[in-house]
Amino acid sequence: MFKILDEYKPYGHWLLRVALASVFVIHGIGNFMNLAGFAMALHVSSFVALMLVLAEIGGGILVLSGSLLDDMMTRLGALLLIPVLLMIMFMTQTADMNFTLSKVHVVSGMESLVVLFLVSVYVLLKGNKT
C-alpha cells in the first residue's frame, strides 16, 4: 500500500531539515534585529544574547546545508541548536513547565520547544544518513 512512498524515502530528511532550519534562522534574525530586547527577555548580557543568536542562525544554516556539504556540518549545526533550546526552555518556560497553553504562552508552550529539541537530537545522532 505504501510502496509508492519508498521512492521518496531518500528525500524525507529534507522535511525535518527545512522545518528545523527555518525556525531557527527566522527566529535568529528576528532576535538579532532586537538584540537588546532579546537579552533583556532572557536576563543575559548582550554578549551572551549575541552568541545565542549566532548559534541559532549558524546552526540552522549548517543543518540545512550540511546535507550538501559534510556529515560533520549537519551534526555541528544540530549541536549548536541544542544548548540554545535548553537555555530558552529553562530560562523562559520554567514557570509553565507543563504542556498546556497558558495566559503567557497562548500559541505554544513547552511542547514546541521539546519537539524542536528532539528533532535537533535526531539530526545530531543521524547526521546525513538517510
PEGITA-V66773 format. One record per backbone hydrogen bond with DSSP energy under -0.5 kcal/mol. NH is the residue of the N-H (numbers start at 1). CO is the residue of the C=O. If there is no record, write none. Layout:
((NH	CO) (NH	CO))
This chain:
((5	2) (6	2) (6	3) (7	3) (7	4) (8	5) (9	6) (11	8) (12	9) (14	11) (15	12) (16	12) (17	13) (18	14) (19	15) (20	16) (21	17) (22	18) (23	19) (24	20) (25	21) (26	22) (27	23) (28	24) (29	25) (30	26) (31	27) (32	28) (33	29) (34	30) (35	32) (38	34) (39	35) (40	36) (41	37) (42	38) (43	39) (44	39) (49	45) (50	46) (51	47) (52	48) (53	49) (54	50) (55	51) (56	52) (57	53) (58	54) (59	55) (60	56) (61	57) (62	58) (63	59) (64	60) (65	61) (66	62) (68	65) (69	65) (73	70) (74	70) (75	71) (76	72) (77	73) (78	74) (79	75) (80	76) (81	77) (82	78) (83	79) (84	80) (85	81) (86	82) (87	83) (88	84) (89	85) (90	86) (91	87) (92	88) (93	88) (93	89) (96	93) (97	94) (102	105) (106	104) (110	98) (112	109) (113	109) (114	110) (115	111) (116	112) (117	113) (118	114) (119	115) (120	116) (121	117) (122	118) (123	119) (124	120) (125	121) (126	122) (127	123) (129	126))
